[in-house]
Amino acid sequence: MPDELSGMASAATREFVDQHRGDDVRELALHAKRTDDVDMPFALNQIAGWQTARTKLPEWAAHHEIIYPPHLSMEQCSSQFTAHVKMRLAQRVLQEAGIQPQRFADLTGGFGVDCSYLARLFTDADYVEQQPHLCTIAQHNYAALALTQVHVHQADARKYLESINGEGTAKPYDLIYLDPARRDGHGARTVAIEDCTPNVLEMKDGLLRAAHAVMIKLSPMLDWRQAVEQFEGSVSHVVIVSAGNECKELLLVLQERDDAADCTMLAINDDQQLEYVLGHESQARLNGWNGEPGNGESSAGSGLQLTVEALEELAERGELYMYEPNASIMKAGAFDVLEQLMPVTQVGPHSHLFVGTQLIDQFPGRKFQVTSLGTMNKQSLKTQLQRLRERQQGEGRKTLQANVAVRNFPLTVQQLRKKLKLSDGGSDYLFATTLGRDTHTLFWCRKAA
């Protein structure tokens, strides 16, 4: 029996894992009683893996037969949420291409989470991984998950691709998926496509010969525009995936296509999804939004005067709201798209914040009501802080508090907090930004109901 599975051969080891799933792993490592029939290192790794999977992969965690890999593989594997996003994306891409899903390959199998979800769409699937211990784990886990259509291959992605492309003229797969390793030979993180393993830029032509569509997971730190250019017209879909307003993945779909073919952008954050075709942003769609459209004009024609005096008057009447787009929209840079889609106006060219005169519950991001605002001149600051002090003292707080964020502003959060003598926290939010092109402005807000 392979070493990776030998720990489970012991009934005592399995019983120990089941009994201590919810216990502190560090405490177990220090104080658990050692016996010859319990493989303690293996048991502790399984408990730690299950505890991670309980929130990251709850559907997997429900199967107690699953074997978990070392910590690094658990850290790098996809979550259940992002795996489901890939399933929906694959379904959509193949449906748009008029392809009935039959054969699929994951050329960078790893722990096998993405393969396990994508494989459910196909009658036949190949998991390819060069590390033997991960292949052994995948073989065991796919049996536990009843994924009998998945075949495990211990092989290098490049060599496997060369072997299947030599079999004939027809494309052997409907979809190929790759998640290149984003660490160099020293274990340091990498971002650039050409620094990852395998280098999918060098494999592009072979991948498109082998499959109708190719899905690639890349670093969320990567500039998606640059990535699209690097693939030289082959990208049909760009998908930015966030969970809990934290950007998790950048997905690209490659297809053989005409130079003039459209490229679709999907910016997803939890249950929010903004979709548009690059170059046709006026036709953007946001799930759940059927309200009044914007006019696509940032200030002059929007009907909203971007001056401190005009906005202050609206705030005093309780008619001014501030909006911060979610992480995926920020990453996409879809600020003009939001202005065309909704009745909101950008605060400034590089502030990435919006204001409007109505509360938009469906806005894809955080929503605030502006209570007051002002500039950075001495008298204005004095007035702003006095208002804040009176409100917070009325609520029983003895020190001034605010959650501070800066956007296109000359001071850092720490510098501004020190200047205003603000402690962190509380229910007030301060956005320091540039109104229009040159007016440094402080917006004092509270979360909108």
N, C-alpha and C positions, 0 to 999 in steps of 0.2 A: 504494500500500500504506500503511495507517495507520502512524503513527510508532511505535506500541507494538510493531509486529511487524517494522518495517523492519530492525532489527538482525539478525534471524534470516535475512534474505535473503542475507546474506554467508556463503559457505561458510567463509571464514576466521574469522568470528566464532563460528560453531557449533563449529568445530574448537578454537578457543581455549578456549571454555567446557568442552568435553569433556576437554581435556587438563589443565585446572587446577581441576576440580571440588573436589578435596580440598585445595587450597592456601589459605594465609592471604590473605584478601581485602585486608587492609591492606598486606601486603607486595607483593601484586600491583599495588595502586594506586600504590605508591611506585616499584617497580622494573621492572614489566613493560614490555617494549619496545613503544612506540607505532608502529602502522603505519596507513596510510590505509584498508586493507581490513578492519580490526577496529574495531567500535564498542565502545570500551573501557568507557564508562559503562554501556552496556547489558549487556556481558559480565560486568562485576563485580557488577551487580545480580542477574543470573541465577545466578552462582556462590554469592552470599550467600543467595539464595532457596532454591537447591537444598540448601545445607548446613543450613538451618533445616528444610526439608521432610524431610530424611533421617531425622530423629528425630520430627518432629511429624506428617508425612504420608508415611510410607514407601511406601505404595501409589502415591501421586502421584510421589514421587521416582524410582520405578522406570521411569517414562515420561520419557525424556530430551527428548521434544518439548514438554513442559510449559513454559509461560512464566510466570514469577513476577512479581508486582506489586512496587511499592515497599515498603520495610521496614514501614511502618505497617500496611498491609493484611496482610502476613505475620504481624505481631505480633498482630493482632486476629482473624485467621481461626481457625476451630475446628480442633482436632486430629483425627487419625484416630479416636482413642478416643471423643471426645465426639460425633463425627459418627455413629459406629456406635451409640452410645446413642440418638441421635435416630431412627435407622432402626428400632431395636427398639421404641422408644416409639410411633412412628407405626404400625407393624404392629399393635401391641397395641391402640391406641386405635381403629383402624378395624375390627379384628376384633371388639372388644367392642361396637361400634356396628352390626355386621353389614353393613359397607360393603366392597364389592369395590373396591380401589384402582385408579382409572383416571386422574384428572386431579389435578395438583399445581401449586402456584405458590409460588415464593420471591419475595416482594415487596421484599426488601432484599439482592439477590444478592451484592454485594461481590466477593471473590475467587472465590466460587462453590463452596467446599468442601462446605458443608452441602447445597446444591442437588444437587451431583454424587452424593451418597450417597442422599439422600431420593428423588431422581428414579428411582433403580433400582427402586423399588417400584411405579412407575406406568408406564402406557403412553404418557402424554403429560404434559409438564412445561413450565412457563414460568418463565424466569429474568428478573426485572425489576430494573433498576439504572439510576440516573439519571446516573452518571458514564460518559462514553463510553469512556474508556481501559479501565475494568474490563469493560465490555461486549465490547470487542474482544478482550481477553485471554480472557474466558469463552468466547466463540465459538470461538476457536482451541483452547482446552484441552478443551472438550467433544468436539470432533472428534478430538483426540488420544486421549481416553478412550473413544471410540466410543459416546458418549451421544447417539445420533441423535434420541432422543425429546425432547431439551431445545431449546426455542426461546428465543432471547435477545431481550429488548425493552429498549430504552433509554427509560425512562419514570420519572416520579415515582410512588411507591407509592400515595399518596392518589388521584392522578388516574387511575391504572390501575384501582384498586379501584372508583372511581366509574363508570368506563367499562364494566367487566364486570358491575356490578350493574344497569346500565341495559339489559342485553341480553335479560332475560326473568325469569320467576318461579322457574325451577329454579336450584338452587345450581350454579354453574359448576365448582366444585372440591370434591374430597373432602377435601383438606388444603391449608391455606395456612400458610406459615412466614414469620416475621419475626424479624430480629435488629436492632433499632433501634440507630443509632449512639449510643454513649455518650460523645460529646465535644461540647462547646458550640462556638459560633462562634469562640472564641479557642483551641481545641484542648485545653482543660482537660477532665478526666474528669468525667462526670456519673453519678449513681446513680438518682435518682428517675425513675419511668416518664415523668412529664409533662415532664421536662427532656431526654428523648431524642428522636431524630429517626428516623422519624416518631413522634408521640405516639399510641401504640396504644390508650390509654384513649379518646381521641376517635374512634378508628376502630372500636371494638369492635362496635357494632351492624352496621356495613357489612361487617365481616369475617365475622360470624356469618350474615349473609344470603348471603354468597358461598361459604361452605364448611361442610361438616359438622363439621370440627374445625379449630382454629387453634392452632398451636404457636408460642410466643413465647420467645425467649432474652433473659434479663434479667441485670443485673449480679449477680454472686455476693455483693456487699455489701448487696443489698437485703433488707429484712425481708420474708420470704415471707408472713407473716400479714397484713401491711399490704397487700401486693400482691393477695392473695386477696380482701380486703375491697374494694379499689378496683375490682375487676372484677365486683362485685355479684352473686355467685352463679353466675357463668359458668364458674368454674374446676373442671374435673373431675379434673385430675392436677397435682400439684406434684412436680417432680423436681429433686433437688439432686445435682449431678455433681461428684465430686472425682477427681483423679488424683494418685497419689503422696502422698496425704493433704493435698492442697492443693485448696481449693474453687475450681472452674473456672467453673461455669455454674449458673444457676437457670433452669429451664424450666417454663413454665405451659402447660397445654392448656385451651383454652376450647371449650365446646360449649353449644348450646341445651339447657337442662335444667330440671327442676322445682326449686323452691327447696329441697326436702327431699332432693335427690339427694346421694349420697355423694361425697366428694373423697378421692382416693387419694394417699398420700405415698410416694415412692420416694427413698431415701437411698442413693446409689451411690458407692462408692469402689473404683476398680479392679475386682476381681472380687467384691467384697462388695456385697450389696444387701439392705437392710432395707425391708420393705414393710408398710404398714398403712393402714387407712381412718381418717381423722380422726373421732374420736368413738367408734371401735371398736378402740382400741389393743390390747385383750386378744387380738385375733385376728391380731396381727402375725406376719410370717414373715421369717426370715433364711435366705438360701440357704446350704445346707450344714449347717444346725443342726437336729438332731433329738434333742437332749439333754434333760436335766431342765429343766422350766420353772421360772421364778421364782415368787414369790408376790405380786409387786406391792406389797410393803410395804417401805418404805425402811429401817426399823430395828427398830421395836418387835416386829413379828411375824416377822422374818426369821430368828431363831435366832442372829444374829450380834450380839454386844454391841459397840456402837460406843463403847468406852472405850479410852483409851490402854493401860491395864493388860491388858485382855482381848486386844486386838490384838497387844500386845507379846509376850504368851505364845504366841500362834499363830505369830508371826514367829520366835521362838526355836526353835520346833519345825519350822520350814520349811513351815508350813501356811497362809501368808497371801500372797495375790496381789493386785496392784493392776492395774486396767484403765483405760485412757484411750481413750474412743470416737474413731472416725475423724472427719475434718473434716465429712463430710456429716451424720453423726448429731449432731455438735455444732451445726451450722447448723440442723438440723431441730428441735433441742431435745427429742430423743426419749429423754430419760433415764428417765422412768417406763416407757416401752415396753421398754427393755432389762431393767429390774427384773422386769417381768412375763414376759419371754421367757426369761431366764437366771437361774441361781442366783448373782446378784451383788447388792450393796447399795451405794447411794450413800453416799459418805463424809459428805456434808453437803448441805443444800438447794441451795447455789450453787457447789459445788466441781467438779461435772461429772467426778468421778472415782469409781471403783467399787472395792470390795474383795470378795474371796470366798475360800473355803477350798479351792478346787480349781483346777487349771490348766485353762482353757477354751481350747483351741487355736483354736476357731472364733469367738472373740470378735472383733467387727468394730472393731479398733483395736489399740493397742499393749498388750502384756502384760508384766508385771514380777513378779518375786518380791520380796517385802518382806524385807529382811535385818534391819532394826531400825527403831524409831521412837521418838519422844519429843516432849516439849513444848519451849517456848522459855524455860523457866526456867533459871537459870544452871547449876545442878548437872546437870540433864538434858542441856543442851548440851555440857557438859564430858565426860559419859559417852559421848554420841553421837560426838563428834569423836575421842575416844580409841579407840573401836572402829574408826572409819574409818581412823585413822592406823595402827593395828596391822595391819589387813587390807592396806592399800595398801603399807606398808613390807615386808610379807611377799611382796608381788608386785614389789618392787624399785623402787617409786616414792618419790621424795624429797619431793615436795610434794603436799598434799591436792588432789584433783581431784574434780569432780562436774559432771554436766549438771543444771542447776537449772531448775525450772519452778515458778511460783506460780499457785495457783487460790484465789480468795476469801481472800486473805491480805494483811495490812497493809503488808508490805514488797515492794518491787520485786525482780526478780532481781538487779539490780546492788547494791542495798542489802543483800540477804541474803548474797550472795557476799562482799561486803566485811566484813560482820559475822562471818562464819564463816571468813574468810581462805581461800577456796576458789578455785582456778584452774579454768578451764573445760575440759571434756573428760573422757576416761577412761571406764571401764566402769560407774561408779556413777552412779545417777540419784537426785536429791533432789526430791521433790514437797512443797512447802510449802503447806498448805491448812488449812481449818477443819473439824475433826472435830465432827460434830453441828452445833450452832448457835453454839458459842462457844469451842471449844478449839483454839487454834492449834497445829498438829501438823506435825512433819517426818517424812516417810516416806522412808527410805533403801532403794533398790531396785537390782536388777540385771535386765537383760532375761531373761525366762523362756526356758528352753531349748525 
